[in-house]
Amino acid sequence: MKEETAIFAGGCFWCMVEPFEKMPGILKVRSGYTGGHLANPTYRQVCSHTTGHVEAVKIWYDAEQISYQQLLDIYWMIADPTDATGQFADRGNTYRPIIFVNSKQQAQIAEASKQKLAQSNRFDRPIVTQILPAQVFYDAEEEHQDFYRKDPAREAMMMGPRLAYQQKYWADQQK
């Protein structure tokens, strides 16, 4: 096994866990906060949009079973890369789309993937997802972990706009 990590911000972290967690080779997915200036932030503090943090997921994966590129492919399908001011119903700095890279190799793969997506003409607006060096990742409070299992009805309601996005832009990739 070759364990590696990836960090993605793409709106509400509640909606970011399940699409990754269900894939073979994923060891663990945690919801949390990263990219800001406040140590050990709380959900309330991050939601105030004053900490600089975004809601994100940290993914531990076996790189012998699933590649970083495959994780990026999932990310592009669940986070709108053309919306720098939030994601779907979630608005503000806390919900910006950002790929946090842990290495030069991840940065190169992410940049190439972003460029390929931009050249695909899949979207009618520019790709604005940022690619930034990973910073300290703070786990969110326990009630935010595995939310799709804890409150499936609320999760399903929140996923509606993401599913509409997937149908509009990624129908050709759906299984």
C-alpha positions in Angstrom: 0.0 0.0 0.0 1.2 3.5 -0.8 -0.8 5.9 1.4 -1.1 9.5 0.2 -3.4 12.5 1.0 -5.3 15.0 -1.1 -7.2 18.1 0.0 -10.1 19.6 -1.9 -12.4 22.6 -1.2 -15.6 22.7 -3.3 -18.4 24.2 -1.2 -20.1 22.6 1.7 -17.9 19.8 3.0 -21.0 17.7 3.8 -21.5 17.2 0.1 -17.9 16.4 -0.7 -17.4 13.3 1.4 -19.6 10.6 -0.1 -18.4 10.9 -3.8 -14.8 10.2 -2.7 -15.5 7.8 0.2 -17.4 5.3 -2.0 -14.4 4.8 -4.4 -12.1 1.8 -4.1 -8.7 2.8 -2.7 -10.1 5.5 -0.4 -8.9 4.9 3.1 -10.6 7.8 5.0 -12.2 11.1 4.3 -12.5 13.9 6.9 -14.4 17.2 6.7 -12.5 20.2 8.0 -11.1 23.7 7.5 -7.9 24.9 5.8 -6.3 27.9 4.0 -6.9 30.5 6.7 -5.1 32.3 9.4 -6.9 31.2 12.6 -5.6 28.1 14.4 -8.1 25.5 15.5 -11.2 27.2 14.0 -14.7 26.2 14.9 -17.6 25.8 12.4 -19.1 29.0 13.7 -15.9 31.0 13.2 -15.4 29.6 9.7 -19.0 30.4 8.8 -18.4 34.0 9.8 -16.2 34.4 6.7 -13.5 36.1 8.7 -10.9 33.3 9.2 -9.8 32.9 5.7 -10.5 29.2 5.9 -12.6 27.2 3.4 -14.6 24.1 4.1 -12.7 21.2 2.7 -12.2 17.5 2.7 -8.9 15.6 3.4 -8.7 12.3 1.7 -6.3 9.5 2.6 -6.0 7.1 -0.3 -3.9 4.1 -1.5 -2.1 5.4 -4.6 -1.7 1.9 -5.8 -5.5 1.5 -6.1 -6.6 5.1 -7.1 -4.5 7.8 -8.6 -4.4 11.5 -7.8 -5.7 12.1 -11.3 -8.7 10.0 -10.6 -9.4 12.0 -7.5 -9.2 15.2 -9.6 -11.6 13.7 -12.1 -14.1 13.2 -9.3 -13.5 16.7 -7.9 -14.2 18.4 -11.2 -17.5 16.6 -11.4 -18.7 17.6 -8.0 -17.4 21.2 -7.6 -18.2 24.0 -10.0 -14.8 25.2 -11.2 -16.3 28.3 -12.8 -17.7 29.9 -9.6 -15.1 31.7 -7.4 -17.6 33.1 -5.0 -19.1 29.9 -3.6 -20.6 26.7 -4.7 -24.2 26.1 -5.6 -26.4 27.4 -2.7 -23.4 28.1 -0.5 -22.0 31.6 -1.0 -18.9 33.4 0.2 -15.2 32.9 0.8 -15.8 29.8 2.9 -17.0 27.9 -0.1 -14.4 28.8 -2.8 -13.2 25.9 -5.1 -9.5 25.2 -4.2 -7.2 22.3 -4.8 -4.6 22.2 -2.1 -1.5 20.3 -3.2 0.9 18.4 -1.0 3.8 18.1 -3.4 5.3 19.4 -6.6 4.0 16.3 -8.4 0.4 16.9 -7.2 0.8 20.6 -8.3 1.9 19.5 -11.8 -0.9 16.9 -12.1 -3.5 19.4 -10.9 -2.3 22.2 -13.2 -2.4 19.9 -16.2 -5.8 18.6 -15.3 -7.1 22.2 -14.9 -5.6 23.2 -18.2 -7.2 20.2 -19.9 -10.6 21.0 -18.5 -10.3 24.6 -19.6 -9.4 23.5 -23.2 -12.3 21.0 -23.2 -14.9 23.7 -23.8 -17.2 21.9 -21.4 -18.0 25.2 -19.7 -19.0 28.5 -21.1 -17.1 30.4 -18.3 -13.4 30.4 -17.3 -12.1 27.8 -14.9 -11.3 29.8 -11.7 -10.5 27.0 -9.3 -7.3 27.9 -7.4 -4.4 25.5 -6.9 -2.5 26.3 -3.7 0.0 24.7 -1.5 -1.6 22.7 1.3 -1.7 24.3 4.7 -2.7 22.9 8.1 -5.9 21.0 7.9 -8.2 21.2 11.0 -10.8 18.5 11.4 -14.3 19.9 11.7 -16.3 19.0 14.8 -17.6 15.4 15.0 -21.2 16.3 14.0 -19.9 17.4 10.6 -18.1 14.1 9.9 -19.9 11.5 7.7 -22.9 13.8 7.5 -24.4 11.9 4.6 -24.8 8.9 6.9 -26.1 10.9 9.9 -28.8 13.0 8.1 -29.4 11.4 4.7 -32.6 13.4 4.0 -30.9 16.8 4.6 -27.9 15.6 2.6 -30.1 14.6 -0.3 -31.8 18.0 -0.3 -28.4 19.8 -0.3 -27.1 17.6 -3.1 -29.9 18.7 -5.5 -28.0 21.6 -7.0 -24.8 19.5 -7.4 -26.7 16.7 -9.1 -28.3 19.2 -11.5 -24.8 20.6 -12.2 -23.5 17.0 -12.9 -26.4 16.3 -15.2 -25.9 19.6 -17.1 -22.1 19.4 -17.5 -21.1 15.8 -16.9 -24.0 13.6 -18.2 -21.6 12.0 -20.7 -19.5 10.8 -17.8 -22.2 9.4 -15.6 -22.4 5.7 -15.2 
